[in-house]
Amino acid sequence: MVSKSNIPKEGDNRSIHLEIIQHRSGGSSSLSQKGWGSASVFEPQREGSEETPTGSNDSSRMDPAVPAPEKKLTLFALRLAILEKAASGLGTLGFIWATVVLLGGFAITLEAKDFWFITIILLVEGARIFSRSHELEWQHQATSWSLATAGRNSFRAIASSSRLLLRIVKAIFRPSSSVVQQSPLAANDRASQKQAHHYRTQRTWHSSEVLIFPYVGWVFVSENVSRLLGWLQLLSAAACVVLSLMRLIQQDYGEVDSDSKNRKSALNIFYGLALSEALVFLIEKAYWTWKIGYCKLREQVCRQCELAPSTGMVPINRFFYDSYSRCIEGSIFDGLKMDLVSFAEELLVSDSRDEQLNGARILEAFVKSNQFSGYTLRKIGTSTLVIERLIEMLNWKNPAEEEIRRSAAVIVSKLAGKKQNAIRVTEIPGSMESISSLLYTGRTYETKPHEVGQRAVVADRSDYEFSAFNLLGLLILKKLARDHENCWKIGAARGLVPKIIDFTNASQNLLRNDRAPESQIKTVKLSLQLVKMLAGATGQTGEMLRKEISEIVFSVSNIREILQYGESHIVLQKLGIEILTSLATDKEAREKIGRTGGVIRLLMSIFFQQTLTDDQKSVSVEAGEALAVLAFDSSDNCSRVLEARDAVVGRLVGLLDDQVLQVNSSRILRNLCAYSSPERFVHLRGVIAAAPDVLKAIMFEKEKLLEVSLGLATQLFRFTTPEEFSLELGRASIGDEDFAKKLIEILKRYKYPEVKVPRIRSFVIEVAIWMMKSQESCIQLFKNLGAKEALKDVAETTSELECFSLFSGSVGLCQNEMTISSLVDTALELMA
């Protein structure tokens, strides 16, 4: 099940979309329950090499076959470059023709009229060429405007003709410092701009704020200079067309003599070249205006790239001008090699905050897109420099850089969803510390000296989006924790596990408040999922993490609050119980959980609750397994279970008829009988009432229920005499021979150990040993049924799988006191 949380920033239309994946849902599918097919600590789990599971935006799947939208811009830039270079070529040829042939060879014989026409045309064309060569530079600078002001009323103010003249007049008579203060910002944004300006570096100029001359104000900022140069080119080209056409039409080049017989042809060629160049340039401008102004090509690409219109146009413009510049300055095909992902990566690793935000916005939009996420994540994953910069950005606590940090966190969370990328993320030095910096709880854990200043900066912004960063940080860690090696790194990161545990804290007011912020519930849920994954780690890593988690004094008490007050949040309860189950596989942690007041009582209440929905049944199943593990090899916890409720044994026996809870009820009863202190045996006499159900289950059930019933039988018969056993068999209409025959059939059916029922063969042998010891007649009965051959087959196929009672993945945790080999030897000795 995938759920999403939208955490909008105040005054902002953007939101954070988080994928929270439940690996074991609480729906009807879970009613197969642990012991009926799902994962359990009582059976090992094969640890395959499958790809890390991810959410709906998994980068491992193939992207849909859609063309990249930016290819339209690069193709447009190529076509413009062809026209531009054609015009430049014609202009160069015309200039050479005029200077070498006309002015150089016929300057004396030219009519004064043609001399001045040619001179004016050359000057006009020279001005156009000069302005054209610098226009791209100014356009490039215009697209580098601070994103804080992009999309605001400044564009409307500049475009407003009624205010244009007034601004020019004011700009002429005001000093530059005053003009800078009167920059076109919306009135309602000045306060936030002033605050952001406080954190902005003052050691360099921003190109958008540069005043070329001191007393002409904003008229000469980069964008307006670019516009001025563009209009100058159009006027130059128009003038060139008019002048050339006039002379080509008039054809009055003076009298023809022996010295000027080629003058007419030379002039016609020059005017024709000038006219052709101007017309090609005007065609280029018309094509530009058609695609950019009428067809809205840049807006179309921005929309197809799924970028926000208010902020996406700035990087799209910058990308287009960069592509066009490459086509003009080098080969016309150089711009075709550009793509938005590589372009965004270049911006991200730059030193300009505006460019970093541009790059972060593009990459964030792409990694969240179903169409572009696969390629984008693969591209980012192969660039160590980009990953390092993203990890570095997670540490930025300057409020002016909040959006950059948030976008970087979203990108890293998507990047961590693929196993290979997750490995690259954790290999970056200090990556865990950077991710940990996203988790701000208000509680300081071993504050380092260099963090004091950072906390002071953060405290300066009361509206800083801690909840969004907390969710992103937990989501990143959750995805990283899917890899066993990363679990160790999370546990080894200084102060990280206590931070994670702190997020599991959910008060009564939060859990029982129907209007509680969804972000807080999501935070608790994510933290519980993460702790569950850490506590369920295998090998030495799992042992270390379970010890570390159980040693934190808030771990179990936080879960206790969820069990006590979270009846309306069943998913949280289930996650908390699963954590307790994993922790309880460690003997010391088992005792700590038992000593925490109220935990066992709450688990018993959940296990015995009158279940109505499938979700409630699922939580009851989890509570039953937790109780079974807590009672395992712990006499103190067994006593606590027996004292938690009146007539506990009787209620557990009554649940043996419940199809959902009978497996864990059998486990709890077996562990109570096996590990309770001797003085508690008087409380366990009621377990004899379970004999009919146990015997029927052995005769007719299969798989997990058969195994737990045999396990309960091994302890149940301790409280019965041979006569009582025979009596119970009679009540169940089962003969001694039929029962013994069933045991041998089970041994033959499970000729080899099975993962789903690892202890079934040892339980069968224990029951057979008890029967042969209690009644000598059973020895000959088993001999006649071929028990010796079956036991010898068992001895030949024993494995380590059958030597443990609890498992963490494929690792055995609690070794049995009696090995199956010793049980086989004992049974064979009885039959010898």
C-alpha positions, 0 to 999 in steps of 0.5 A, a space after each residue: 500500500 502506498 500513501 502520500 503526504 502533502 506538506 505545503 509550505 506556508 505561502 507556497 503552492 509546492 508540496 512534498 510527496 512522500 512514498 511510504 511503503 508498507 511491506 506487510 499490510 494490515 489488510 485481509 492478505 495478512 490473515 494468512 498470518 505468521 505461521 500460515 505462510 508469512 514471515 516469522 521469527 520462528 522460521 528462517 527466511 531465505 535472503 535472496 539477491 533480488 533487486 531492492 523493492 521500491 515504490 511506484 517511481 522505481 528507476 529500475 523499470 524502463 521509462 516510457 518511450 517518449 522523446 525528451 521535450 528539450 530536444 525541441 529546443 536544441 533542434 530549434 537552436 540548430 535551425 536558428 544557427 543555420 540561418 544565423 551563420 548563413 546571414 553572417 556568411 553573406 555579411 562577411 562576403 558583402 563586407 569583403 566585396 565592399 572594402 576590397 572591390 568597391 571602396 578599395 578599387 572604385 572609391 575615386 570613381 564612385 558617385 558621392 551618393 553610392 559612396 555614402 550609401 555603401 558607407 552607411 550600409 557598412 556602418 549599419 551592418 557593423 553595428 548589427 554584427 557587433 550587437 549580435 555577437 554580444 546579444 547572446 552574452 547579455 541574454 545568458 546573463 539575463 537568464 541568471 536572474 535570482 530565482 527569488 525574483 523570477 516570475 514576480 511583478 518585475 517583468 510586468 513592471 518593465 513591460 508596462 509602458 505607462 511606467 517605463 518613461 517615469 522609471 527612465 526619468 527617475 533613473 537619470 536623476 537618482 544615484 545608483 545606490 538609490 536605484 538598487 534599493 528601488 528595484 522592482 519587487 512586489 510589496 508583499 515580498 519585501 520583508 522576506 527578501 530583506 531577510 533572505 538578503 541578510 544571509 546572502 553573501 556580499 562578496 560578489 555581485 549578482 549579474 541581475 543587479 549590476 548597473 553598467 553606468 552609475 546614474 542611469 539606473 535599471 535601464 542598463 541591467 542585463 536583460 534590458 541591454 539584451 533587448 536594446 541590442 535586439 532592437 538595434 539589430 532589427 533596425 539595422 537590418 530594416 535600414 539595410 533592406 531599405 537602402 539596398 532596395 533603393 539603390 537596386 531600383 534606382 540603378 543611377 550609378 553615374 556615367 559609364 566610361 573606360 574606368 567604370 565599366 564594371 561599376 554597375 555590376 559591382 554595385 549590384 552585387 554588393 547591394 544584392 549581398 547586403 539585401 540577402 543578408 538582411 532578409 536572411 536575418 529578418 527570416 531568422 527573427 521572424 522564425 524566432 518570433 513565431 516559435 517563441 512568441 506565438 507557438 510558445 515553444 519554451 512554455 510548451 517544453 517547460 510544461 512537458 518537463 513537468 516544471 512549475 511555470 512560475 519557476 521552470 521558465 528561468 532554467 528552460 531559457 538558460 538551457 535554450 540560450 546555452 544550446 544556441 550559443 554552442 551552435 553559434 560559437 562552434 559546430 552547429 551540431 554542438 547544441 544537439 549534444 545538450 540535455 536537461 539532466 546534464 545541464 541541471 547537473 552542471 548547474 547543481 555543482 556550480 558556485 552560484 546559489 541561483 544556478 544551484 536552485 535551478 539545477 535542483 528544481 529540474 532534477 527534482 521534477 525529473 526524479 518525481 516524473 514517471 516518464 523521466 525518473 529512470 534516466 535521470 536517476 541512472 545519470 545522477 547515480 553515475 556521477 560521484 560529483 553530483 552525489 557529493 554535492 547533493 549530500 553536501 546540500 543536506 547539511 545546509 541550514 541557511 534559511 535562504 537555502 531551504 528550497 535547495 536543501 529540500 529539493 536535494 533531499 527529495 532527489 536523494 530519497 529517490 536515488 536511494 530507492 535503487 540498490 546500486 545508487 543507495 550503495 553509492 550514496 552511503 560510500 560518500 564520506 559523511 553521508 550518514 551525518 548529512 542525512 542525520 542533519 535532516 532529523 531535527 527533533 528539538 533534542 540535542 544529542 552530543 552536539 558538536 562544536 561546529 553545529 552550534 552556529 548552524 543551530 543558531 541559524 536554524 533557530 532564526 527562522 521559526 517557519 523553517 519546515 522541520 517536518 518536511 525535512 524530518 519525513 525526507 530524512 526518515 524516508 532516505 534512511 528507510 530506503 537505505 536500510 533495505 541493504 544489510 550493509 547500510 543498516 550497519 552504517 546507520 547504527 555506527 553513525 554517531 547519535 543517529 539511532 537515538 534520533 530515529 527512536 525519538 521520532 517514535 514518540 507519540 503522545 496520547 494527545 496525538 494518537 487520540 486527536 482526530 485532527 492531528 497533523 497528518 505529517 506527525 502521524 507520517 513521521 511516527 509511521 516512517 520512524 517505526 518502519 525504519 526501526 523495524 528494519 534495523 531491529 530485524 537485521 541479520 547477523 552481527 549487524 542485527 545483534 549490534 542494532 538490537 542491543 543499541 535500540 534496546 539500550 535506549 530507554 525510550 525505545 520500549 516506552 514509546 511503543 508502549 504509548 502507541 499500544 496503549 493509546 493507538 487503537 485508532 492507528 492500527 498500522 502504528 500498533 502493528 509496527 510497534 509490536 513487530 519491533 518488540 518481536 524482533 528485539 525480543 529475539 535477544 535475551 537481554 532485550 527480552 527481559 528489558 521489554 518484560 520489565 517495562 511496565 504494562 507492555 505484556 499486559 497491553 499485548 495480552 489485551 490486543 491478543 484477546 481483543 474481540 476482533 471485528 476487522 481484518 486489520 484488528 485480526 492482523 494486529 492480534 496475530 502480531 501480538 500473539 507472536 510477540 508474546 510467544 517470543 517474550 515467553 521463550 526461555 524466560 521464566 520471569 516473562 512467563 510469570 508476567 504473562 500468567 499474571 497479566 489476566 485471570 484464567 490466562 491458560 483457559 483463554 489461550 486454550 479456548 483460542 485453539 479453535 480460532 483459525 486466526 489465533 490458534 497458531 500463536 496461542 499454541 506457541 504461547 502455551 508451549 513456551 509457558 509450559 516449557 519455561 515457567 518456573 516449577 512453582 507456576 506449574 499449578 497455574 498450568 494444569 488447565 492446559 490439559 483441556 487442550 489435549 482434544 484440540 491438539 490431538 485432532 490437529 496432529 491427525 488432520 492438520 498440515 504445515 505450520 499448525 501441525 508443527 505448533 500442535 506437535 510442539 504443544 504436545 511435547 509439553 502438554 504430555 508432561 502434565 498427563 499420565 499414561 492413563 489420561 493420555 489414553 483416555 484423551 485419545 479415546 475421547 478423540 476417537 483415535 487409537 494408539 496405533 493410529 496416532 503412532 502411525 501418524 507420527 511415522 507418516 509425518 517423518 516420512 513426509 518430511 524426509 528432509 528439513 523444510 524452512 516453513 516447519 523447521 522443528 516438526 521432525 524434532 517435535 515428532 521424535 520428542 512425542 514418540 520418545 514420551 510415548 515409549 517411555 510412558 508405555 512399553 507397549 508403544 516400543 514394539 508398536 513403533 518398531 512394527 511401523 518402521 520407526 527405526 528406518 524412518 529415524 535413520 533417514 532423519 539422522 542422515 538428513 539433519 541440518 543446522 536448520 533444525 537446531 534453532 528455535 528462533 531466527 533472524 533471516 537465515 541466521 539461527 539465534 537460539 540453539 536448542 538444548 537437545 539436538 535432533 541427532 541426540 533425539 534420534 539416538 535416544 529413540 533408537 536406544 529405547 527401541 534397541 
